[in-house]
């Protein structure tokens, strides 16, 4: 059994692979300059992102949490050297100011209370928080053009929150000082520091 995240990262579609590759290139560039020793990846899935950090030599202590037991089981099997655990964004099982950097990609658009989730990400970070969400309406348009989710005009059925880059900056600004923003098609990639 696999997850949607696993299928996304292992899909053979060359356009999808290119876009994901460009996203990771931007993410690694943004994170590497902070030289974090400890990183928490919230919504880590099967550990694909932490594995990218590990291979790039970013971070000494790499930890991931995800609420999907299936994803954690696959991740532990395929990446046994990573610290992957069951966890929930609303109640992250670590003390405040534990990690140099907290990373959270493609999660906030899925949850009922993204503000509560964001507050938890900020709480467990010592300084840096890195976030990515679909950049709307471009994400839905890209889905629609490639024939995905046509009956929903390209909207993923699990996406309940939608932000343009500007509205996402506005959403996070009460909690983070925004340091950099990339429009890495079709996502928004934002780096912030605790206020």
N, C-alpha and C positions, 0 to 999 in steps of 0.2 A: 504494500500500500504506500502511495506517495501523497504529497501535499501539492497545492497549487504553486507554492514557492519553489518546491523541488522541480516541478515541471517547467516553471519559468526559467530557472537557472540551467536546465539541461536540455531545453528545447533546441531543435535543429534549425529553426528558421534563421537564416543569415542576418536579416534585418534586426530581429529581436536580439540575437547574439551581439551584433555590432552596437546597438543602443545600450545594452547592459554593460558591455565592455567599456564604452565611453563613460558611462556613469561611474564605474569602478575606478577608472583612470582619474576622474575628477575628485572622487572621494579620497583616494589614496594621496593625491597631491595636497588636498586640503588638510588632511589629518597628519601627514608626515611632518609638516613644518612645526607642529606643536610638540613633537617628540614625547608623546605620553607614555608613561611606564605601565599604567593600568587602564584598561578599557573594558567597559560593559556595553555589550550589544543587546539592546532590548527589542524583542521580536526577532531573535537571531535565526529562527527557523532551523535549518539543518547545519548551520555554521558556515555557510558559503562566504559571508563577509569577513568573519573572524579568520577564516583560512587565508583570505586575501591579505589581511593585515599581517598574519604570521609569515607568509611567503615574502612580503615586502619588508620584513624586519621592523614592523611598527608595533610597539608595546611588548612588555615582558610578561605581564599578567593579563591574559585575555579570557574574559568570562562572557557567557551568553545566557540569556533567559528567553523562554518562549512558553506560552500557555498550552501549546499543542504537544501532547505527549508523543504523538506519532513523529513529529518533526525532531524532537529531542532524541528519540530512539534511533532514527535514521542517522542523525548527526553523530551520535556517540559511536555508532557502528562504522560509519565512513570516515570520521575524524576523531579517533579515540584520544588523541593528545590534546583536544580542546576541552575546556571546562564548560559544559553545556548543562543547564538545569531548567527544571520547570519553574516558571515564575509568571507573575501578572503585573502589567504596567501600572495598575491602580494601587498595588501594594508591593513594591519592589523589595525583595528580602535582604536588603543591605542597609547599614547605618548611613546617616547623612554624611556627605563629603567623603565618600569611599573611593571613587574612581577619578583619575585625572581627566578622563574623557568618557562621556556617555554618548553612544551612537544609537540612533533609532531611525531605520529606513522603512518606509512603506508600511507604517503601523497606524499613525494618527487618523488617517482617512477611514479606517475600519472601526473605530471605537465610538461608543455612545457618548463618552465624556472626555473629549480630547484635552480639555483644559486641566482636568484632574490628572490625566496621564502625563501631560507636560510638566506639571508641578512636581510629580514624582521623579521624572528624569532630571530636573534641575536639583532636586533635593539630594540625590545620591552622587551628583557630580561635584568634584572639587572646583572645577573651573569651566571646562569646555562641554558643550552639548552640540552634537551634529545631528541634523534632522533632514529627512527628505520625504516629500509627498508628491503625488501627481500634480503637475502644473495644468490646471484647467483653464480653458476648455480644450487645450491642446492634447492632453492625454486621451480624452474621450474621442476627439476627432481622429487621432492616430489609430485608436481601436476600430472606429467605424470604417475608416479607409481600408484597413486590412481585413474587414469582414468579421470583426469580433464584437459580440454583444449588439448586433444590429437592432433588435427589437427595443433596446434601451438606449439607442442613439450613441452607442460606444461606452456607456457607463457600466463599470463592473458592478455586479449585483451586490458585492460586499462593500463597496465604497459608499459610506453614508455621509461623509464630510467632503466638501469640495472647496479648494482654494486656488486662486490665481497666485502668482508669485507675490504680488503686492498685498493681497488679503492675508497670505500666510505670514508675511513680515509683520503685519498689523496684529495678527493673532499671537505671535510669540513675543512681541516687543514688551509687554508688561512684565515678562519673566526673565528675558534674556537681553543682553546688549548684543545686537546683531553685528558681527565682525565681517562676514562675507556672505554673498548670495550668488549662486550660479543657476542659470536657467539651462540645465543640462537636459535637453529635449529627450523625453517629454516630462521631466521631473523638475522640481525646485529643490536645490540642495543648499541648506543654510547652516552656517556655523555661528554659534553664539557663545557668550561667556556669562557666568552668573553676575547678577547686578550687586 
